Amino acid sequence: MIDGRQVRAARAMLGWSREELLAAAGISMSALLRMEGALADSRSSTLNKVVKALNQAGIEFVTREDGGIGVVLRAGQTRPSSQG
């Protein structure tokens, strides 16, 4: 299970705003805010959409044996420019 802190960190690594993640994952702002703030357990379907979108962008979620968590940007992935 991923943590809201990992979602926020993944967005930061990619340079994505919340709106960009919403568009990529197809979820609502309220669902994302709950997930990132850990205010409530997110539905597995919502979590799966977020994980899939971030994985496709090059993010890997890490959970270590000692309980440490994090995110990694796969080698060869570049941070997309946020120029509009």
HELIX and SHEET records of a PDB file:
HELIX    1   1 GLY A    4  LEU A   14  1                                  11    
HELIX    2   2 ARG A   18  ALA A   25  1                                   8    
HELIX    3   3 MET A   29  GLY A   37  1                                   9    
HELIX    4   4 SER A   44  GLN A   56  1                                  13    
SHEET    1   A 2 ILE A  59  THR A  63  0                                        
SHEET    2   A 2 ILE A  69  LEU A  73 -1                                        
END                                                                             
